[in-house]
Amino acid sequence: MKHIGKYVKSVCLVAICVVLVIASFGCNSKTLQSGEIEGEVKVEGTVTLTCPQDVYTSDANRASIRQWVSAFKALYPSVKVKEDFSDRANWTARLSAKDMGDVFWLDDTQVYDMAITNKSLMPLDSYAEHFGKDARFGLNMSDVYAGFYNLGEVEGQLYMIATNCGQQTFTYNKGMLTQAGLAMPTDDWTWADFKDYVSQLTVQNPDGSLSQVGAAMNITISPMYVPFYLGFGGQWCDTVNKKITLTTDENVLKGVEELVSVLQSKNIYPTSTGIQFGGDYATAFANINADNVSTTAAFWQLDSFANLATRAAQYETAGVDWDVIAFPLFDSAASPCGSFGYGVFSYTSNPAAAAALVLSIYTQAGQKAINQGAGGAVPLLGSLKTETFWHLEGYEDKNFNAFVANTDKYVPSQVKCEVPAAVGEIITEGMTQLFMDLYAGSVSVEDSLSKIETQANEKWGTLK
C-alpha cells in the first residue's frame, strides 16, 4: 500500500506539472484578432510601438513619434507606450514568431501583403467607428483626405493609418519662366498646360544638344507613370477579378502612349538611374545631368515634402529663385500620393489600446503632434488645410498650398498598393524596361504593356 500511495502521488505531481505547462502555454499564446469589438472597449495597459531605426535615425526625427505618443497619453494617461526602435531586417522573423509590437510601422506598398497574404494586420474599421462616436477622442474619418485613407485600405477594410502626405509636386525656376515671358503656373494647371510650358522652356543648341530642358522627372518610378494609367479614364487593374488591364483598357494604353510621346520630344530629362542614352537622346542630353539639373531644368519633380529643405538648399547654392507647384491635373483623378504609417499587429494582446493609439493619428491633436517640427510633414486632414504649423521656417513666401491642393484628386501612386507584391514587381520591372528601351533607341508601348499584362496576370493567377 505504501508503494501504491507513492505511485499515485507521483502521477498526481506529473498531472499537476502538465496542467501548469498547458496553462503557461495558454497565457503566452497569441490570438488572431478579428478587429471586431466584443464587449466594452477599455483603453488601458501597455502598448509596444515598433518603429524602424533606419527611418528614425536620431532623436531629432524621433521627436514626431514622441509628440504623437504624448498627445495620445493626454487622452489616456494610464496607458504605457513602450518604444521599440529596431532593425527591420529582423521584422519578418518577428512577425512569423508573433513577436511584433502591438503597433508597427509599414509603408503603403506593404499593406496588401501584410493584410491579405501574411494576415499580420488587424482591420481597424470597427474601432474607427467606435472612437468616431467619442467626442473626446476627436476622430472624424471623413476629414481624412480620401487618397491617403485609401492607401491603408485593402478589399474594403482599413489596415494602415498614414502619417504623412507624400504626394508628388514640382519645384520650378522662376527666372527661366520670366525670361521666356511665361506666367507663373497655378495649382490648377493641367497636363496640357504642363506640356505647353516644357515645350517653350526647352532650349536647343545648334548641334542638337540642350542647354535647358523643360522638366526633369524620375520617370521609372511608379508615381510618375501611374497617373498616366488613370488620368485618361483608364483602370489598370481589376482587384475584384484579380486582373491587370494595361492594354485591355484602351485608356490606360492611351495614357502611357501620351507620356512616351512627350518623352520622345526630349522636353523632359529623365533623372532615373540606370538609363543609357542612345542616338539623338545622347546628343540632346549631353550637357544635362544629375549634378546640374537645378540650373538646367525649368521644372523639377519633388518626390515628397520631406525633401523640400534639401531642394531649397540646392537652389540657393545655385542662386536660383524658385517656388513649388502642384502636380498637373488630368482628365480623371490621378494626382499621385504615397505615405507610410502604422497598423495594429493582428496578434496583439491589447487590441483596444493599440487601435486607439494608431487611430489617434487621424485626430487634429495627433496630426498637429506628429507633423510639427523635426520629422514632421503635411497634415492629412481637410480641417487643417490652411494651418501653417508644418511649413518650413524661413520660406514663408513659398507656395505651400501646392502640398494640399487638389486633394480630391489624390490616388495611390504605387502599383504595389493595389496588387500583391509579386504582381507589382512584374509591372515595375516591365515599366523600367519600357523606358530603358525607349532611350536606347525605340520602343513599342503596346507590345511592352501587353507583355507586362500577360506575365502579371499569369503570376496573379498562381497566388492564393
C-alpha positions in Angstrom: 0.0 0.0 0.0 2.9 2.3 0.7 4.2 1.7 -2.9 0.7 2.3 -4.4 0.4 5.6 -2.4 3.8 6.6 -3.6 2.8 5.8 -7.2 -0.5 7.8 -7.0 1.4 10.7 -5.5 3.9 10.7 -8.4 1.1 10.6 -11.0 -0.6 13.5 -9.4 2.6 15.5 -9.4 3.1 14.8 -13.1 -0.5 15.7 -13.9 -0.2 19.0 -12.0 3.0 19.8 -13.9 1.3 19.1 -17.2 -1.6 21.3 -16.3 0.8 24.1 -15.3 2.7 23.8 -18.6 -0.6 23.9 -20.6 -1.8 26.9 -18.5 1.5 28.6 -19.0 1.4 28.0 -22.8 -2.1 29.3 -22.9 -1.2 32.5 -21.2 1.7 33.1 -23.6 -0.1 32.1 -26.8 -1.4 34.9 -29.0 -4.8 35.0 -30.6 -5.5 36.3 -34.1 -7.6 39.4 -33.6 -10.6 39.9 -36.0 -10.8 43.6 -35.3 -14.4 43.2 -34.3 -15.3 44.7 -30.9 -16.7 42.4 -28.3 -18.0 43.9 -25.1 -16.7 47.1 -23.5 -13.8 48.9 -25.1 -11.1 49.5 -22.4 -8.1 51.6 -23.4 -5.6 50.5 -20.7 -2.5 48.5 -20.0 0.7 48.6 -22.1 1.2 49.0 -25.9 4.5 48.4 -27.7 5.2 50.7 -30.6 7.7 49.2 -33.1 9.4 51.7 -35.4 12.3 51.2 -37.9 15.5 52.6 -36.6 16.7 53.3 -40.2 13.7 55.6 -40.8 14.0 57.3 -37.4 17.8 57.5 -37.2 18.1 60.2 -34.4 16.4 61.8 -31.5 15.6 64.7 -33.8 13.5 62.7 -36.2 12.1 60.5 -33.5 10.6 63.7 -32.0 7.5 63.4 -34.2 6.8 59.9 -32.8 7.2 61.0 -29.2 5.0 64.1 -29.8 2.3 61.7 -31.2 2.6 59.4 -28.2 2.4 62.4 -25.8 -0.8 63.6 -27.5 -2.3 60.1 -27.1 -1.3 59.9 -23.4 -3.0 63.2 -22.8 -6.2 61.3 -23.6 -5.2 58.1 -21.8 -2.5 58.9 -19.2 -2.7 55.4 -17.6 -1.6 53.6 -20.8 2.1 52.8 -21.1 3.6 53.1 -24.6 6.9 51.3 -24.9 9.2 52.4 -27.7 10.8 49.7 -29.9 13.2 51.3 -32.4 14.6 48.2 -34.1 16.3 46.7 -37.2 13.7 46.0 -40.0 15.9 43.1 -41.1 14.6 41.1 -38.2 10.9 42.0 -38.6 10.0 39.1 -40.9 11.1 36.6 -38.3 9.4 38.6 -35.5 6.1 38.7 -37.4 6.4 34.9 -38.0 7.1 34.3 -34.4 4.2 36.6 -33.4 6.7 38.7 -31.5 5.9 42.1 -33.1 4.9 45.3 -31.3 1.2 45.9 -30.8 1.5 48.8 -33.3 4.1 48.7 -36.0 5.4 50.8 -38.9 4.9 49.9 -42.6 4.8 51.7 -45.9 2.0 51.8 -48.4 3.4 49.2 -50.6 3.3 46.6 -47.8 -0.3 47.0 -46.8 -1.8 44.5 -49.3 0.6 41.6 -48.5 0.7 42.4 -44.7 -3.1 42.4 -44.6 -4.1 39.7 -47.1 -1.1 37.4 -47.7 0.5 37.4 -44.3 -2.5 38.3 -42.2 -0.3 40.4 -40.0 -2.6 43.4 -39.7 -5.8 43.8 -37.7 -8.7 45.5 -39.5 -9.4 48.9 -37.9 -12.9 49.7 -39.1 -14.9 48.7 -36.0 -12.6 50.6 -33.7 -12.7 53.6 -36.1 -16.5 53.6 -35.9 -16.3 53.3 -32.1 -13.8 56.1 -31.5 -15.5 58.2 -34.1 -18.5 58.3 -31.8 -16.4 59.5 -28.9 -16.3 63.3 -29.0 -13.5 63.4 -26.5 -11.3 61.3 -28.8 -11.8 63.7 -31.7 -11.8 61.3 -34.7 -13.6 62.2 -37.9 -12.6 59.8 -40.6 -14.4 61.8 -43.3 -11.9 64.6 -42.6 -9.0 62.5 -43.8 -8.0 63.0 -47.5 -9.5 60.1 -49.3 -6.4 59.3 -51.3 -4.4 58.8 -48.1 -7.2 56.9 -46.4 -7.3 54.6 -49.4 -3.6 53.9 -49.0 -4.4 51.9 -45.9 -7.4 50.1 -47.3 -7.5 46.7 -48.9 -10.6 44.8 -50.1 -12.9 47.3 -48.3 -11.2 47.2 -44.9 -8.8 49.7 -43.3 -5.5 48.3 -42.1 -3.0 51.2 -42.1 -3.2 54.8 -40.8 -1.0 57.1 -42.8 1.2 59.6 -41.0 2.4 61.9 -43.7 1.4 63.5 -47.0 3.9 62.1 -49.5 2.4 63.4 -52.8 4.4 64.4 -55.9 4.9 68.1 -56.7 7.3 70.1 -58.8 9.7 72.9 -57.9 10.5 75.4 -60.7 13.0 78.0 -61.7 11.1 81.3 -61.7 13.9 83.1 -63.6 13.6 80.7 -66.6 9.8 81.3 -66.9 10.3 85.1 -66.6 13.0 85.1 -69.3 10.6 83.1 -71.6 7.8 85.5 -71.0 5.7 82.9 -69.3 3.3 83.5 -66.3 4.0 81.5 -63.1 1.8 78.4 -63.1 -1.1 77.9 -60.6 -2.0 74.8 -58.7 -5.0 74.1 -61.0 -2.8 73.8 -64.1 -3.4 70.7 -66.3 -1.2 68.2 -68.1 -1.9 70.2 -71.3 -0.5 73.3 -69.6 2.5 71.4 -68.4 3.3 70.2 -72.0 3.0 73.7 -73.3 5.4 75.0 -70.6 8.0 72.4 -71.1 7.9 72.8 -74.9 8.5 76.5 -74.6 11.2 76.1 -71.9 13.3 73.6 -73.8 16.3 75.3 -75.4 18.3 73.5 -78.1 21.8 74.4 -79.3 22.8 74.4 -83.0 24.5 71.0 -82.5 21.2 69.4 -81.2 22.2 69.4 -77.5 20.0 71.1 -75.0 21.2 74.0 -72.9 17.9 74.0 -71.0 15.2 71.4 -70.6 11.5 71.9 -69.8 11.4 69.4 -66.9 13.3 66.8 -65.1 11.5 63.7 -63.7 12.4 60.3 -62.3 10.2 58.6 -64.9 10.9 55.0 -63.9 9.2 55.2 -60.5 5.6 54.2 -60.2 4.3 57.6 -59.1 5.4 59.0 -62.5 3.5 56.6 -64.7 0.5 55.5 -62.6 -1.1 59.0 -63.3 -1.0 58.1 -67.0 -2.6 54.7 -66.3 -5.5 56.6 -64.6 -5.5 60.2 -66.0 -7.3 59.5 -69.2 -10.1 57.5 -67.7 -8.4 54.1 -67.5 -8.3 51.5 -64.8 -5.1 49.5 -64.8 -6.2 46.7 -62.5 -9.4 44.9 -61.6 -9.0 44.0 -57.9 -12.3 42.0 -57.8 -11.4 39.7 -60.6 -7.7 40.0 -60.0 -6.7 41.1 -63.5 -4.2 43.6 -64.8 -5.6 45.6 -67.7 -2.8 47.7 -69.2 -3.8 47.1 -72.8 -7.2 45.6 -72.2 -8.3 49.0 -71.1 -7.6 51.2 -74.1 -7.5 54.4 -71.9 -4.5 53.0 -70.0 -2.7 52.4 -73.2 -3.6 55.9 -74.4 -2.2 57.4 -71.2 1.2 55.6 -71.4 1.5 56.5 -75.1 0.8 60.1 -74.2 3.7 60.1 -71.7 6.1 58.4 -74.1 5.3 60.9 -76.9 6.3 63.8 -74.6 9.5 61.9 -73.6 10.3 61.4 -77.2 10.1 65.1 -77.8 13.1 65.5 -75.4 11.3 68.2 -73.3 11.7 66.1 -70.2 15.1 64.9 -68.9 14.9 61.5 -67.1 16.7 61.6 -63.8 16.2 57.9 -63.3 19.4 55.9 -62.5 20.5 53.2 -65.0 19.1 54.7 -68.1 21.6 54.7 -71.0 21.0 57.3 -73.8 21.4 56.2 -77.4 21.2 58.1 -80.7 19.5 61.5 -80.6 18.9 61.2 -76.8 22.6 61.0 -76.2 23.1 64.2 -78.2 20.2 66.1 -76.6 21.2 65.3 -73.0 24.9 65.5 -73.4 25.2 68.6 -71.2 22.4 67.8 -68.7 23.0 65.6 -65.7 22.1 65.0 -62.1 24.7 67.5 -60.9 23.4 70.5 -62.9 19.7 69.8 -63.2 18.9 72.5 -60.6 20.1 75.1 -63.2 19.2 73.4 -66.4 15.6 72.2 -65.8 12.8 74.6 -65.6 10.5 72.2 -63.6 11.9 69.5 -61.4 9.9 66.7 -59.8 9.9 66.8 -56.0 9.0 63.4 -54.6 7.9 64.4 -51.1 7.7 67.3 -48.7 10.4 65.7 -46.7 12.9 66.6 -49.3 11.9 70.2 -49.7 14.6 71.6 -47.4 17.3 69.7 -49.4 15.8 71.0 -52.7 15.7 74.6 -51.3 19.4 74.3 -50.4 20.3 73.1 -53.9 18.5 76.1 -55.5 20.0 78.6 -53.1 23.5 77.3 -53.6 23.0 77.8 -57.4 21.4 81.3 -56.8 18.1 80.2 -58.3 14.8 82.0 -57.5 12.3 79.1 -57.1 8.9 78.0 -55.9 6.7 74.9 -55.7 3.7 73.9 -57.8 1.2 71.0 -57.5 1.3 68.0 -59.8 -0.6 68.8 -63.1 -4.2 67.7 -63.3 -5.5 65.1 -65.7 -9.0 64.4 -67.1 -9.6 61.9 -64.3 -8.3 61.9 -60.7 -4.6 61.0 -60.9 -2.5 63.1 -58.6 0.0 60.6 -57.2 0.3 60.3 -53.4 2.0 57.9 -51.1 2.8 57.5 -47.4 4.0 55.3 -44.7 2.1 54.7 -41.5 1.2 52.3 -38.7 -1.0 49.3 -38.3 -2.1 47.1 -35.4 -0.4 43.7 -35.2 -3.1 41.0 -35.8 -1.8 39.1 -32.8 -1.8 42.0 -30.3 -2.8 41.1 -26.8 -4.2 44.6 -26.3 -6.3 45.4 -29.4 -8.3 48.3 -27.9 -5.3 50.3 -26.7 -3.4 49.5 -29.9 -6.3 50.6 -32.1 -6.8 53.8 -30.1 -3.1 54.7 -30.4 -2.9 54.2 -34.2 -6.3 55.9 -34.9 -5.3 58.9 -32.8 -3.0 59.8 -35.7 -6.1 60.9 -37.7 -7.3 63.3 -35.0 -6.4 67.0 -35.1 -4.3 66.6 -32.0 -2.5 63.6 -33.5 -1.8 65.4 -36.8 -0.5 68.5 -35.0 1.8 66.4 -32.9 3.2 64.1 -35.5 3.6 66.6 -38.3 5.1 69.5 -36.4 8.7 70.3 -36.2 11.5 67.8 -36.7 10.4 64.8 -38.6 7.1 66.4 -39.5 5.3 66.6 -42.8 2.0 67.7 -44.3 -1.2 67.1 -42.3 -3.8 64.7 -43.8 -7.0 66.4 -42.5 -9.0 68.8 -44.6 -9.8 70.8 -41.5 -6.1 71.6 -41.1 -5.6 72.7 -44.8 -4.9 76.3 -44.0 -2.8 75.7 -40.9 0.9 76.7 -41.1 2.4 74.7 -38.2 4.0 72.3 -40.7 5.6 75.0 -43.0 9.4 75.2 -43.2 10.8 78.2 -41.3 12.5 80.8 -43.4 10.4 80.0 -46.6 7.2 81.9 -45.8 7.0 83.2 -49.4 6.8 79.8 -51.0 3.7 78.1 -52.3 3.0 75.6 -49.5 -0.5 75.3 -50.9 1.0 73.1 -53.6 1.2 70.3 -51.0 -2.6 70.4 -50.1 -4.0 71.5 -53.5 -6.3 69.2 -55.4 -6.7 66.8 -52.5 -9.8 65.4 -54.1 -7.7 64.1 -57.0 -5.2 62.1 -54.9 -4.8 58.4 -55.8 -2.4 55.8 -54.5 0.7 56.0 -56.7 2.5 52.7 -56.1 1.3 49.7 -58.1 2.1 47.5 -55.1 -0.6 49.4 -53.1 -3.2 47.8 -55.3 -1.9 44.3 -56.1 0.3 41.6 -54.4 4.0 42.5 -54.3 4.9 39.7 -56.7 2.5 41.1 -59.3 3.6 44.6 -58.7 7.2 43.6 -59.2 6.5 42.4 -62.7 4.8 45.7 -63.5 7.5 47.9 -62.1 10.3 45.9 -63.8 8.4 45.8 -67.1 7.8 49.6 -67.0 11.5 50.2 -66.2 12.4 48.1 -69.2 10.0 50.1 -71.4 11.8 53.3 -70.6 15.2 51.7 -71.0 14.2 50.5 -74.5 12.8 54.0 -75.3 16.1 55.8 -74.5 18.2 53.0 -76.1 16.5 53.8 -79.4 12.9 52.6 -79.9 10.0 51.0 -78.1 6.5 49.7 -78.9 4.3 50.8 -76.0 1.6 48.4 -76.8 3.9 45.4 -77.1 5.6 46.3 -73.9 2.4 46.7 -71.9 0.9 43.6 -73.4 3.9 41.6 -72.2 3.7 43.1 -68.7 -0.1 42.4 -68.6 0.3 38.7 -69.6 3.1 38.0 -67.2 1.4 39.8 -64.3 -1.9 38.0 -64.9 -0.2 34.7 -65.1 1.5 35.4 -61.7 -1.7 36.7 -60.1 -3.4 33.5 -61.2 -0.9 31.4 -59.2 -1.4 33.3 -56.0 -4.0 32.2 -53.4 
